[in-house]
Amino acid sequence: MERLENIINISKLNQLLKQQEVVEKKTNIKKIICIAAAAVVVLIAVYLLILKLKPDYVDDFDDDDFDDVVDDDFFEDDIFEEEDK
């Protein structure tokens, strides 16, 4: 009878250990998810900060400045000279 009780106690102990392993796995997964979420939040914050601090070069260029530099007649003359040959 004592041997049977020992076997029952051992089986109960094994069940408790398995339950602890399952709980530990769940907590490990929760920790990993929390760390990943925190990393994503930090990366988004850094990205937005970089966008905010980066100078906007689009305003430096005006369309009027390029009209003087690029002469459309120059390109049209080249096309007509090639067709004449």
C-alpha positions in Angstrom: 0.0 0.0 0.0 2.8 2.4 0.8 4.4 1.8 -2.6 1.1 2.8 -4.3 0.9 6.0 -2.2 4.5 6.8 -3.3 3.6 6.3 -6.9 0.5 8.6 -6.5 2.6 11.2 -4.8 5.2 11.1 -7.5 2.6 11.4 -10.3 1.1 14.4 -8.5 4.5 16.0 -8.2 5.1 15.4 -11.9 1.8 17.1 -12.7 2.8 20.1 -10.6 6.2 20.3 -12.3 4.5 20.2 -15.8 2.1 22.9 -14.8 5.0 25.1 -13.7 6.8 24.5 -17.0 3.7 25.6 -18.9 3.4 28.8 -16.8 7.1 29.5 -17.2 6.8 29.2 -21.0 3.8 31.5 -21.0 5.7 34.1 -19.0 8.7 33.8 -21.2 6.6 34.4 -24.3 5.0 37.4 -22.6 8.4 38.8 -21.7 9.6 38.4 -25.3 6.5 40.1 -26.7 6.9 43.0 -24.2 10.5 43.5 -25.1 9.7 43.4 -28.8 6.9 45.9 -28.4 9.2 48.3 -26.4 11.8 48.0 -29.1 9.3 48.9 -31.8 8.1 51.9 -29.9 11.7 53.1 -29.4 12.5 52.6 -33.1 9.3 54.5 -34.2 10.2 57.4 -31.8 13.8 57.6 -33.1 12.5 57.5 -36.7 10.0 60.3 -36.1 12.7 62.3 -34.3 15.1 62.0 -37.2 12.3 63.1 -39.6 11.6 66.1 -37.4 15.3 67.2 -37.1 16.3 66.5 -40.7 16.4 69.7 -42.7 13.9 70.1 -45.5 15.9 70.7 -48.7 12.9 71.0 -50.9 12.4 74.6 -50.0 15.9 75.5 -51.1 15.1 74.9 -54.7 13.0 77.3 -56.6 11.6 76.6 -60.0 12.6 80.0 -61.3 16.3 79.4 -60.8 16.4 76.5 -63.3 15.0 78.5 -66.2 18.2 80.5 -66.5 20.5 77.5 -66.3 18.8 75.2 -68.8 18.2 76.7 -72.2 15.6 74.8 -74.2 16.8 76.2 -77.5 20.1 74.5 -77.0 18.5 71.1 -77.0 16.2 71.8 -79.9 19.1 73.0 -82.1 20.9 69.7 -81.5 17.8 67.7 -82.6 17.4 69.7 -85.8 21.1 69.4 -86.7 20.9 65.6 -86.3 17.8 65.4 -88.6 19.6 67.5 -91.3 22.5 65.1 -91.6 
